[in-house]
Amino acid sequence: MSEKETYDVVVVGSGSAGVMAALRATDLGLSVLVVEKAHKFGGTSATSGGVMWIPNHQLEPNDDTREEVTTYLDNLIEVPIQKERLEAYLDKAPEMAYYLKNMGLPLAVAAWPDYFHALPGARADRSIVCDTFDGRQLGDKFPLMREQYSRFKVMRRYAIDLVEFFAISTQSPGWIKVFMKMVWRYWSDIGTRLISRRDRRYTQGGALMGHLFKQLFDRGVEVRLETKLDEVLTDGGEVTGVKVSRFGREYEIAARHGVVLAAGGFEWNQELRDRYLPVSGLTRHSSTPEDANRGEALIAGLKLGAATEHTDDAWWMPTMHLPMPAASNFEEIHQAAFDVGRPHSVCVNRNGVRFVDEACGYDEFGGAMIADHIKTGANNPCWLVFDANFRKKWTAGGFLPSIIMPDWTIPVDWWDHYLFKADTIPELAKKIDIPADALRQTVANMNEYARTGVDPEFDRGGNDYDRMFGDANMSPNPCLGPIDTGPFYAVPINAGDLGTKGGLKADAQARVVDEAGKPIPGLYAAGNNSGSPFGNRYPGAGGTIGPAMTFAYVAAEDIAARAGKGEAPTSTENAA
């Protein structure tokens, strides 16, 4: 490593946006270096569900249209956005997907309803997933990709894909066979067991990133780990490179044609959360990798006079804490994305009152927590209250169903700190400091709704998205079951997140702009490093990764065009 290195493009961050920018720029003839401050590559994307929301993708025959998705988004988005940036996303996302498919990635269409399925133009075929990846294809880099959280594994060990997740989490017919197959697949892989406890089968976000990094490493692109961005360098107002530090040593790397900031949001920076978010919450409530996305790239852009947008919002995700196994004074985060809307349960604020359709999309749920807290001051955390029937069948954050994790196996120091239990609803209310009469009335209301199948307050179970995560055996509404079988339980739920929604303001070409709307020459941003093209909304599964990869693709093409390095396809037909 020389004192003064030079590349055509320097990419900051190794998540889905970073690897896409590097891949596309390399394929267009540019030399690329990826710098990553963590000691593992893959970013937040590697720990995610790995879904991409790509409307009108046409990866398989369907009747989705540009007009239909525009209708959906026009009815969905509630704040001012850059229309031309959204149009660019709708134009380029299908092309990006074809680029991945032609590269050999095993993409598949998931039958996942858009998160606001009742709106005109909503569909259930816009989310794209990637099939599993054999991690050993990465060779000696196999252990260097960021690993999935234990919450994405069965019994903290077995990798699980989305099909297996839904089978096991809903205990659908045949789920035990699915589970046993996973166990056999893991333990029969003797070669990997001799190397690592890690499952060589990468799933969900790990699968997507595994396939992408295989492509990147096959092209000879370096991903330099433990290399932190300190400053974006300029000369005469034009970006010329970056200053980084690695194990305390600072040095500069020149970029002839551009720097792409793809280093995530600022959810692990408490100062920035307090500055921008309406209810800041705590960094430790975030479900992204601990202390990873601290906003260094956002701060570097601000020092150059960059504008920002949508920094008052996040990709919300209800979360809860549990102690780490064998180390009870250390905690880890568990997502409760779908748990909060299962039958035999209800979510209430600290006044004992409901505030949302609990079965809605997790981002909408988190937004409702924020809105209710602003209104009442009695949310974040809220409480998930459930009965023995729920406890037997469903997960509650890190608590597995009692058929797998009986109450007697739960450590004594968890009770009345992480999980609360009582024989009656009033006793439970006392334990969690909620007005007993209010909670009793709320539970009584839910029991009546379960009997009639109709929730007149929030219409829980009244749309396809809600019902996707309900109990098909529950009638008349798969999302409503009576809360009437003791003992009764409660866990606190925080307004966690999947990252922040806002960041540097970037235009339709992914160029970072200043307060006057003028592009800063040579500076680009993608993913949560930039503002979401959807403003304050989350249209469907993959609404983070889809735009992240699309605008990284756009950034690479714009850099290449300005460098005279060839032309990119302008339609999905040309990309195919």
Backbone torsions as a table, in degrees:
resi	resn	phi	psi	omega
1	MET	NA	113.6	-176.7
2	SER	-78.9	168.1	-179.4
3	GLU	-70.2	-29.9	-177.6
4	LYS	-132.3	92.3	179.6
5	GLU	-89.2	153.2	178.1
6	THR	-138.0	131.8	175.4
7	TYR	-131.4	161.1	173.6
8	ASP	-66.6	-41.7	-176.3
9	VAL	-136.6	135.4	170.1
10	VAL	-113.0	126.6	178.9
11	VAL	-107.6	128.4	-179.7
12	VAL	-103.5	111.1	-179.4
13	GLY	111.5	142.8	-174.9
14	SER	-121.1	24.9	173.1
15	GLY	-79.4	-163.5	-174.8
16	SER	-62.2	-37.3	177.9
17	ALA	-66.6	-45.1	-178.1
18	GLY	-63.6	-45.4	-177.7
19	VAL	-69.4	-34.7	177.2
20	MET	-66.2	-44.1	178.0
21	ALA	-58.7	-42.3	-178.9
22	ALA	-67.9	-42.0	179.4
23	LEU	-62.5	-50.9	-175.8
24	ARG	-66.4	-40.3	179.2
25	ALA	-64.9	-39.7	177.9
26	THR	-63.7	-44.0	-180.0
27	ASP	-66.3	-20.7	177.6
28	LEU	-94.4	11.3	171.6
29	GLY	92.7	14.4	-178.7
30	LEU	-101.1	146.6	173.6
31	SER	-84.4	137.2	-170.5
32	VAL	-134.8	141.1	168.4
33	LEU	-124.6	134.1	174.4
34	VAL	-106.7	127.7	175.3
35	VAL	-111.5	138.5	-176.0
36	GLU	-137.9	125.8	-175.1
37	LYS	-75.1	-22.8	-179.0
38	ALA	-78.9	169.1	179.2
39	HIS	-90.4	3.7	173.4
40	LYS	-135.3	150.7	179.5
41	PHE	-97.0	163.3	178.5
42	GLY	118.9	-20.7	176.0
43	GLY	57.2	-162.8	178.6
44	THR	-62.7	-30.5	-176.9
45	SER	-59.3	-36.3	-178.1
46	ALA	-67.7	-21.1	179.8
47	THR	-98.9	3.6	-173.7
48	SER	-94.8	-174.9	173.8
49	GLY	-75.0	-14.0	174.9
50	GLY	71.0	24.8	-177.8
51	VAL	-95.5	143.1	176.8
52	MET	-117.7	125.9	176.0
53	TRP	-88.9	107.7	-175.9
54	ILE	-126.8	90.3	180.0
55	PRO	-68.8	148.9	178.1
56	ASN	55.3	38.4	-174.7
57	HIS	-71.0	-33.0	179.1
58	GLN	59.3	26.7	176.0
59	LEU	-69.8	-24.6	169.3
60	GLU	-141.0	155.1	-174.4
61	PRO	-57.1	126.7	171.4
62	ASN	-155.4	174.3	-175.1
63	ASP	-105.8	20.2	174.9
64	ASP	-65.3	145.5	-178.9
65	THR	-135.9	161.8	176.4
66	ARG	-60.3	-39.1	-178.6
67	GLU	-65.4	-39.0	-177.9
68	GLU	-67.2	-44.7	-179.9
69	VAL	-69.2	-34.0	176.5
70	THR	-63.2	-41.2	176.3
71	THR	-59.3	-44.9	-180.0
72	TYR	-60.9	-49.7	-176.6
73	LEU	-68.9	-35.8	177.6
74	ASP	-62.8	-35.1	178.5
75	ASN	-80.6	-16.6	-174.2
76	LEU	-93.9	-50.0	-169.9
77	ILE	-72.9	131.9	-171.5
78	GLU	-111.3	-7.2	-176.2
79	VAL	-122.9	161.4	176.9
80	PRO	-61.6	136.1	177.8
81	ILE	-133.7	172.1	174.1
82	GLN	-84.2	103.8	-176.6
83	LYS	-58.8	-40.7	-178.3
84	GLU	-66.7	-29.5	177.3
85	ARG	-71.2	-41.0	176.6
86	LEU	-64.4	-40.9	177.3
87	GLU	-61.5	-39.9	178.5
88	ALA	-62.5	-39.1	177.8
89	TYR	-62.6	-46.4	-179.2
90	LEU	-64.2	-32.0	177.8
91	ASP	-72.3	-45.4	-167.3
92	LYS	-94.0	-22.0	-178.3
93	ALA	-59.7	-46.4	177.4
94	PRO	-61.8	-36.9	179.0
95	GLU	-64.4	-41.7	177.8
96	MET	-61.6	-41.3	179.9
97	ALA	-63.4	-40.0	176.7
98	TYR	-65.0	-36.1	176.4
99	TYR	-59.2	-44.1	178.1
100	LEU	-65.3	-44.4	-178.3
101	LYS	-62.8	-44.1	-179.4
102	ASN	-69.4	-20.8	176.1
103	MET	-75.2	-17.0	178.9
104	GLY	109.1	4.7	178.9
105	LEU	-70.3	133.7	-178.6
106	PRO	-80.3	82.3	-177.9
107	LEU	-85.5	148.0	177.8
108	ALA	-142.3	148.6	178.2
109	VAL	-86.0	127.4	179.0
110	ALA	-96.3	136.8	178.4
111	ALA	-81.5	66.6	-174.4
112	TRP	-112.9	114.0	-177.8
113	PRO	-60.9	143.5	169.4
114	ASP	-53.8	149.7	-171.4
115	TYR	-67.0	-21.3	178.3
116	PHE	-118.7	68.1	-167.5
117	HIS	-69.0	-16.4	179.5
118	ALA	-80.5	-12.5	-177.9
119	LEU	-77.3	150.1	175.9
120	PRO	-58.5	136.7	177.4
121	GLY	89.8	-4.6	178.8
122	ALA	-72.0	150.4	-179.2
123	ARG	-140.9	-177.3	178.9
124	ALA	-130.1	32.7	-179.1
125	ASP	-144.2	27.7	-177.5
126	ARG	-101.5	-4.7	-178.9
127	SER	-97.3	129.6	-176.1
128	ILE	-113.0	135.0	177.5
129	VAL	-122.4	166.9	-178.7
130	CYS	-119.0	135.2	-178.5
131	ASP	-67.0	166.6	-174.2
132	THR	-59.4	159.3	-177.0
133	PHE	-131.1	136.3	176.1
134	ASP	-82.7	106.2	-174.5
135	GLY	-57.4	-25.1	-177.9
136	ARG	-71.2	-9.4	172.7
137	GLN	-67.0	-15.6	177.4
138	LEU	-83.7	0.5	177.4
139	GLY	62.9	-132.2	-177.4
140	ASP	-72.1	-6.9	176.1
141	LYS	-89.1	-0.2	-179.9
142	PHE	-49.0	-48.3	-178.7
143	PRO	-82.7	-0.8	-173.9
144	LEU	-94.3	-6.9	175.2
145	MET	-85.1	139.1	-178.3
146	ARG	-55.2	134.9	-174.6
147	GLU	-91.8	151.3	175.9
148	GLN	-62.8	150.9	173.0
149	TYR	-64.9	160.9	176.6
150	SER	-62.2	-25.3	-179.5
151	ARG	-67.2	-18.3	176.9
152	PHE	-98.6	15.5	178.0
153	LYS	-126.5	156.4	174.3
154	VAL	-90.8	125.7	-179.0
155	MET	55.1	35.7	173.6
156	ARG	64.2	14.7	-173.0
157	ARG	-137.0	-45.0	-169.0
158	TYR	-92.5	120.5	177.9
159	ALA	-62.4	142.8	-174.9
160	ILE	-133.6	131.6	176.1
161	ASP	-91.7	177.8	-173.4
162	LEU	-65.2	-38.1	179.3
163	VAL	-63.5	-45.1	178.5
164	GLU	-65.4	-38.1	179.6
165	PHE	-59.5	-48.1	-177.9
166	PHE	-67.8	-36.0	179.2
167	ALA	-64.3	-45.5	-176.1
168	ILE	-77.6	-42.0	-175.6
169	SER	-68.0	-29.2	178.5
170	THR	-99.3	-2.1	-178.1
171	GLN	50.5	47.5	179.0
172	SER	-71.7	164.6	-179.0
173	PRO	-53.3	130.0	179.6
174	GLY	90.1	5.8	-175.0
175	TRP	-65.9	-32.1	179.0
176	ILE	-65.9	-38.8	177.1
177	LYS	-63.8	-40.6	176.8
178	VAL	-59.9	-44.8	-179.4
179	PHE	-63.5	-46.1	-178.0
180	MET	-64.9	-34.3	177.3
181	LYS	-64.7	-39.4	177.6
182	MET	-62.8	-44.3	-179.4
183	VAL	-62.7	-45.6	-179.8
184	TRP	-63.5	-42.8	-178.9
185	ARG	-60.1	-39.5	-178.3
186	TYR	-69.8	-52.5	-173.1
187	TRP	-76.1	-22.6	176.4
188	SER	-78.9	-9.5	178.0
189	ASP	-85.4	70.4	-171.7
190	ILE	-63.8	-38.1	-178.3
191	GLY	-58.6	-44.9	179.7
192	THR	-71.8	-35.9	-179.7
193	ARG	-61.7	-28.0	177.7
194	LEU	-75.1	-19.5	-178.5
195	ILE	-96.6	-45.5	-170.3
196	SER	-155.7	152.8	172.0
197	ARG	-72.0	-20.4	-175.8
198	ARG	-65.6	138.1	176.0
199	ASP	-70.6	126.7	-179.5
200	ARG	-71.5	-13.0	-180.0
201	ARG	-84.3	106.7	177.5
202	TYR	-86.0	131.3	-179.3
203	THR	-127.2	166.6	175.8
204	GLN	52.8	-126.1	-179.7
205	GLY	-62.0	-32.9	176.8
206	GLY	-62.8	-37.9	179.0
207	ALA	-65.3	-48.7	179.4
208	LEU	-57.6	-49.0	-176.0
209	MET	-71.7	-32.5	176.1
210	GLY	-61.4	-47.0	177.8
211	HIS	-61.6	-42.5	-177.6
212	LEU	-66.6	-43.2	-178.5
213	PHE	-71.0	-30.9	173.1
214	LYS	-58.3	-44.8	178.0
215	GLN	-63.6	-43.4	-177.7
216	LEU	-65.5	-45.8	-179.3
217	PHE	-68.8	-32.3	175.7
218	ASP	-62.8	-25.5	178.3
219	ARG	-88.1	-0.7	176.4
220	GLY	80.2	16.8	-179.2
221	VAL	-78.8	134.7	178.5
222	GLU	-86.6	135.4	170.0
223	VAL	-113.9	108.7	-174.1
224	ARG	-93.7	111.5	-176.5
225	LEU	-83.0	167.7	179.1
226	GLU	53.2	35.1	-177.2
227	THR	-123.3	107.1	-170.8
228	LYS	-98.8	136.3	174.8
229	LEU	-71.8	126.4	175.2
230	ASP	-106.8	-32.2	-174.7
231	GLU	-163.8	144.6	169.3
232	VAL	-94.7	125.4	-174.5
233	LEU	-89.9	143.9	177.9
234	THR	-134.9	160.7	174.3
235	ASP	-144.6	115.1	-178.1
236	GLY	63.4	30.5	179.2
237	GLY	87.5	-5.3	-179.3
238	GLU	-105.9	136.3	-179.3
239	VAL	-69.9	131.5	-176.5
240	THR	-121.5	-6.3	-179.3
241	GLY	159.5	-160.6	-178.6
242	VAL	-137.5	153.1	168.0
243	LYS	-106.1	129.6	-177.6
244	VAL	-128.4	167.8	173.5
245	SER	-134.3	142.6	-178.9
246	ARG	-140.1	113.8	-176.6
247	PHE	52.7	41.8	175.6
248	GLY	87.5	-11.6	-180.0
249	ARG	-92.4	125.1	178.3
250	GLU	-97.9	140.0	175.4
251	TYR	-157.9	166.8	-176.9
252	GLU	-109.1	147.5	175.0
253	ILE	-127.4	124.5	-178.2
254	ALA	-84.4	144.5	175.7
255	ALA	-125.0	113.4	-176.3
256	ARG	-65.1	-40.0	-169.3
257	HIS	-121.2	-13.9	178.6
258	GLY	170.6	155.7	172.4
259	VAL	-119.6	128.1	178.8
260	VAL	-107.9	116.6	177.8
261	LEU	-89.1	114.9	-177.7
262	ALA	-139.3	45.6	-170.3
263	ALA	-102.1	19.4	176.1
264	GLY	82.5	-172.4	-174.8
265	GLY	-92.6	-149.5	-175.9
266	PHE	-127.0	24.5	-172.7
267	GLU	-65.8	-18.5	178.3
268	TRP	-99.9	18.0	175.9
269	ASN	-115.0	103.4	-175.3
270	GLN	-62.8	-36.4	179.4
271	GLU	-62.0	-43.0	179.4
272	LEU	-71.1	-36.9	175.6
273	ARG	-59.4	-46.4	-179.4
274	ASP	-64.2	-32.7	-178.5
275	ARG	-74.3	-40.7	-168.4
276	TYR	-104.3	-40.3	-170.9
277	LEU	-82.7	141.0	-176.7
278	PRO	-65.3	-36.4	169.8
279	VAL	-127.7	103.2	-164.8
280	SER	-69.2	-33.8	-173.3
281	GLY	62.5	-173.2	-178.8
282	LEU	-109.6	149.0	177.3
283	THR	-55.2	-38.6	-175.3
284	ARG	-69.1	-9.4	175.1
285	HIS	-80.1	-15.5	-177.7
286	SER	-68.8	146.6	178.4
287	SER	-99.9	10.2	175.9
288	THR	-85.7	166.6	-177.0
289	PRO	-53.3	134.0	-172.1
290	GLU	-57.3	128.5	174.4
291	ASP	59.7	24.0	-176.7
292	ALA	-88.6	-63.2	-174.1
293	ASN	-87.3	91.4	-175.8
294	ARG	-105.8	7.2	174.2
295	GLY	79.6	18.6	-179.6
296	GLU	-59.2	-40.0	-179.3
297	ALA	-71.4	-34.9	174.1
298	LEU	-61.4	-46.7	-179.7
299	ILE	-62.5	-40.7	178.7
300	ALA	-61.9	-39.7	177.4
301	GLY	-67.4	-39.8	178.8
302	LEU	-61.5	-35.7	179.0
303	LYS	-64.5	-21.6	178.0
304	LEU	-93.2	4.8	179.2
305	GLY	88.5	17.4	-178.5
306	ALA	-69.3	148.6	173.8
307	ALA	-84.8	164.2	176.3
308	THR	-127.2	164.5	173.7
309	GLU	-152.2	150.2	175.3
310	HIS	57.7	27.4	-178.6
311	THR	-76.2	-2.1	-179.5
312	ASP	-93.0	17.5	-176.0
313	ASP	-144.8	164.0	178.4
314	ALA	-139.3	166.9	171.4
315	TRP	-84.6	91.8	-169.6
316	TRP	-71.0	147.6	179.7
317	MET	-151.4	117.1	176.8
318	PRO	-62.2	131.5	-178.1
319	THR	-133.9	165.0	174.3
320	MET	-146.2	161.7	-180.0
321	HIS	-104.1	150.5	168.2
322	LEU	-144.9	150.0	175.2
323	PRO	-63.3	150.3	174.4
324	MET	-73.2	143.5	178.5
325	PRO	-57.4	136.4	176.8
326	ALA	67.2	9.4	177.6
327	ALA	-151.4	75.6	-168.0
328	SER	-69.2	-13.9	177.8
329	ASN	-88.8	0.2	173.9
330	PHE	-113.8	139.5	-176.5
331	GLU	-115.4	156.6	171.8
332	GLU	-131.7	155.9	-176.3
333	ILE	-89.1	140.5	172.9
334	HIS	-125.0	134.0	175.1
335	GLN	-77.0	149.3	176.3
336	ALA	-127.3	41.3	-170.9
337	ALA	-55.0	-47.1	-174.8
338	PHE	-107.6	-17.3	-177.8
339	ASP	-61.8	-34.9	-173.6
340	VAL	-68.3	-12.7	-177.9
341	GLY	-115.6	13.7	-179.1
342	ARG	-75.2	158.6	176.2
343	PRO	-60.9	160.0	179.4
344	HIS	67.7	29.2	-179.8
345	SER	-148.7	165.4	174.8
346	VAL	-152.6	150.7	174.5
347	CYS	-111.2	133.5	-178.9
348	VAL	-133.8	153.4	171.4
349	ASN	-79.6	-174.9	-174.5
350	ARG	-75.6	-2.2	170.6
351	ASN	-91.8	-0.3	-178.9
352	GLY	80.3	19.5	-173.4
353	VAL	-115.9	140.0	174.5
354	ARG	-69.3	157.1	-178.8
355	PHE	-141.8	2.4	-173.9
356	VAL	-166.1	159.7	164.2
357	ASP	-71.5	106.0	-171.8
358	GLU	-61.9	-23.3	-177.1
359	ALA	-89.0	5.7	-179.4
360	CYS	-70.1	176.7	176.8
361	GLY	-60.2	147.9	-174.2
362	TYR	-61.5	-34.0	177.8
363	ASP	-67.2	-40.9	177.7
364	GLU	-65.6	-38.5	177.9
365	PHE	-61.1	-48.0	178.9
366	GLY	-62.8	-39.7	177.1
367	GLY	-62.3	-36.3	177.7
368	ALA	-68.5	-36.0	174.8
369	MET	-60.1	-45.8	-179.3
370	ILE	-63.0	-47.5	-178.8
371	ALA	-62.1	-40.4	-179.5
372	ASP	-68.7	-36.1	179.2
373	HIS	-67.2	-39.6	176.7
374	ILE	-62.0	-36.7	-177.8
375	LYS	-77.5	-43.4	-170.6
376	THR	-113.0	-21.5	-173.4
377	GLY	70.3	14.9	-172.8
378	ALA	-123.3	34.4	178.9
379	ASN	-134.2	177.0	179.3
380	ASN	53.5	72.0	14.1
381	PRO	-90.2	159.8	166.2
382	CYS	-107.5	-173.9	-178.0
383	TRP	-126.9	133.4	168.5
384	LEU	-94.7	115.6	-178.6
385	VAL	-109.8	132.4	-176.4
386	PHE	-151.0	168.7	-176.6
387	ASP	-112.4	-173.0	-176.3
388	ALA	-65.2	-30.5	178.1
389	ASN	-65.4	-43.8	174.5
390	PHE	-60.9	-49.5	-176.4
391	ARG	-56.7	-34.6	-178.3
392	LYS	-70.4	-33.2	-169.9
393	LYS	-110.2	-31.2	-168.6
394	TRP	-114.3	160.0	172.1
395	THR	-83.4	155.0	172.8
396	ALA	-131.7	88.6	-172.9
397	GLY	61.4	-119.6	-179.3
398	GLY	-83.9	-3.6	178.7
399	PHE	-86.7	116.3	178.2
400	LEU	-79.2	161.3	179.7
401	PRO	-54.7	150.9	-176.2
402	SER	-63.6	-19.6	176.3
403	ILE	-66.2	-25.2	177.7
404	ILE	-105.1	-36.2	-175.5
405	MET	-127.8	77.0	-179.5
406	PRO	-60.1	157.1	-178.7
407	ASP	-55.9	-34.7	-175.9
408	TRP	-69.3	-15.4	178.7
409	THR	-87.7	-10.7	-177.9
410	ILE	-78.7	126.4	-177.9
411	PRO	-54.6	145.2	-175.2
412	VAL	-61.9	-31.3	-178.0
413	ASP	-79.4	-1.7	174.8
414	TRP	-85.2	-30.2	-176.0
415	TRP	-67.1	136.0	-180.0
416	ASP	63.6	18.6	171.2
417	HIS	-130.0	-45.3	178.4
418	TYR	-114.3	-34.0	178.6
419	LEU	-131.2	129.4	-177.3
420	PHE	-113.5	143.4	-173.6
421	LYS	-143.7	139.1	177.8
422	ALA	-154.1	160.8	-178.6
423	ASP	-77.6	-24.2	-178.5
424	THR	-133.5	161.3	177.6
425	ILE	-63.2	-45.4	177.8
426	PRO	-59.8	-38.3	178.1
427	GLU	-65.9	-39.6	177.9
428	LEU	-64.5	-42.7	179.5
429	ALA	-58.3	-40.2	179.4
430	LYS	-64.1	-41.1	-178.9
431	LYS	-63.7	-36.5	-176.3
432	ILE	-101.9	10.9	172.9
433	ASP	59.8	48.6	175.9
434	ILE	-119.3	141.5	178.0
435	PRO	-54.5	120.8	-173.7
436	ALA	-62.1	-41.7	-178.8
437	ASP	-63.6	-39.9	-179.6
438	ALA	-66.2	-43.7	-179.7
439	LEU	-67.9	-40.1	178.3
440	ARG	-60.0	-42.1	-179.9
441	GLN	-67.6	-40.9	179.0
442	THR	-61.9	-43.8	178.7
443	VAL	-65.5	-40.1	177.6
444	ALA	-61.7	-41.0	177.4
445	ASN	-61.7	-45.2	-179.0
446	MET	-62.9	-37.1	178.7
447	ASN	-65.2	-36.4	176.6
448	GLU	-69.7	-39.1	178.3
449	TYR	-64.4	-37.9	178.1
450	ALA	-63.6	-35.7	179.6
451	ARG	-68.8	-43.1	-177.1
452	THR	-86.7	-23.1	-177.2
453	GLY	83.6	7.4	-177.2
454	VAL	-126.1	127.8	176.2
455	ASP	-102.9	98.0	-176.5
456	PRO	-72.0	-14.2	179.9
457	GLU	-80.0	-52.5	-172.7
458	PHE	-132.4	4.7	176.5
459	ASP	58.0	40.4	176.5
460	ARG	-61.2	130.0	-177.7
461	GLY	83.5	9.8	-176.2
462	GLY	-92.0	8.9	178.7
463	ASN	-145.9	167.5	-174.4
464	ASP	-63.8	-37.3	-179.2
465	TYR	-63.1	-47.8	177.9
466	ASP	-54.8	-49.7	-172.9
467	ARG	-67.7	-22.0	179.2
468	MET	-59.4	-28.8	-175.6
469	PHE	-111.5	16.1	177.2
470	GLY	-90.6	-163.8	-179.7
471	ASP	-112.4	111.8	-176.4
472	ALA	-60.7	-21.2	-179.3
473	ASN	-86.3	-3.7	-177.9
474	MET	-92.3	127.3	-177.8
475	SER	-130.2	144.0	7.9
476	PRO	-89.5	-5.6	-179.0
477	ASN	-127.1	118.6	-175.9
478	PRO	-65.8	-10.9	-178.5
479	CYS	-101.9	-2.5	-176.4
480	LEU	-124.7	122.9	174.4
481	GLY	-136.1	145.1	-177.6
482	PRO	-61.9	143.1	175.9
483	ILE	-102.8	78.8	-168.7
484	ASP	-138.8	6.7	-176.8
485	THR	-118.3	111.2	179.8
486	GLY	-74.7	162.1	-0.1
487	PRO	-73.2	166.4	-179.1
488	PHE	-110.1	150.0	-172.4
489	TYR	-132.1	161.9	173.3
490	ALA	-152.3	144.4	171.9
491	VAL	-133.0	144.1	176.7
492	PRO	-77.3	140.9	-179.5
493	ILE	-121.4	126.1	178.9
494	ASN	-99.5	156.2	174.4
495	ALA	-81.5	77.6	175.8
496	GLY	-78.8	-168.4	-176.7
497	ASP	-155.4	166.7	171.7
498	LEU	-103.6	12.7	-174.7
499	GLY	126.7	173.1	179.0
500	THR	-91.7	150.3	-176.5
501	LYS	-87.4	-21.8	-174.6
502	GLY	-111.6	162.9	179.6
503	GLY	-176.7	-145.3	178.4
504	LEU	-62.7	140.3	178.4
505	LYS	-80.7	120.5	-179.8
506	ALA	-121.2	148.8	-176.7
507	ASP	-90.2	-167.1	-176.3
508	ALA	-66.4	-19.4	176.5
509	GLN	-97.9	10.9	-179.2
510	ALA	68.7	16.7	177.7
511	ARG	-82.6	132.3	175.8
512	VAL	-70.0	134.9	-177.4
513	VAL	-114.4	158.3	177.3
514	ASP	-90.0	-174.3	-176.3
515	GLU	-63.5	-21.5	178.1
516	ALA	-89.2	0.5	-179.0
517	GLY	83.8	9.8	-179.0
518	LYS	-92.4	130.7	179.9
519	PRO	-60.0	139.9	171.7
520	ILE	-84.4	112.1	-171.3
521	PRO	-55.6	125.8	174.8
522	GLY	87.5	1.1	-177.7
523	LEU	-114.0	127.5	-177.8
524	TYR	-129.7	156.8	178.0
525	ALA	-145.7	145.2	178.5
526	ALA	-148.4	162.1	-178.8
527	GLY	71.4	-155.1	-177.3
528	ASN	-71.3	-3.0	171.0
529	ASN	-70.4	-16.7	-178.9
530	SER	-123.1	169.9	177.9
531	GLY	-71.9	145.1	179.0
532	SER	-67.5	139.2	175.5
533	PRO	-67.3	-14.2	-178.6
534	PHE	-95.4	7.9	-179.3
535	GLY	65.1	-117.9	-175.0
536	ASN	-99.7	10.7	-174.5
537	ARG	-116.3	163.5	-177.2
538	TYR	-127.2	95.6	-167.8
539	PRO	-69.2	-31.0	-177.5
540	GLY	-175.1	173.4	-179.4
541	ALA	-56.9	125.6	-177.1
542	GLY	94.7	11.4	-178.9
543	GLY	-69.4	-8.2	173.4
544	THR	-94.9	-54.0	-173.7
545	ILE	-70.8	-35.8	179.2
546	GLY	-56.6	-56.0	177.4
547	PRO	-65.1	-34.4	179.7
548	ALA	-58.3	-48.5	-178.3
549	MET	-72.8	-34.7	-179.4
550	THR	-65.2	-48.3	-177.7
551	PHE	-75.5	-22.1	170.2
552	ALA	-67.5	-41.0	175.9
553	TYR	-61.2	-45.1	179.3
554	VAL	-63.2	-42.7	-180.0
555	ALA	-60.3	-45.8	-179.4
556	ALA	-61.6	-39.9	-179.8
557	GLU	-68.4	-38.1	179.3
558	ASP	-67.2	-41.0	177.3
559	ILE	-61.9	-45.2	-178.9
560	ALA	-63.6	-42.1	179.7
561	ALA	-62.2	-42.5	-179.7
562	ARG	-69.9	-24.9	178.0
563	ALA	-89.7	-0.9	-179.6
564	GLY	69.2	35.1	-174.1
565	LYS	-105.0	30.3	175.8
566	GLY	108.8	166.9	-176.9
567	GLU	-109.5	145.2	178.5
568	ALA	-94.8	156.1	174.3
569	PRO	-58.9	149.3	-179.9
570	THR	-111.4	2.0	177.6
571	SER	-152.5	165.0	178.4
572	THR	-65.6	-28.9	178.0
573	GLU	-64.8	-43.3	178.7
574	ASN	-69.1	-28.0	-178.3
575	ALA	-80.1	-22.2	-174.6
576	ALA	-73.4	NA	NA
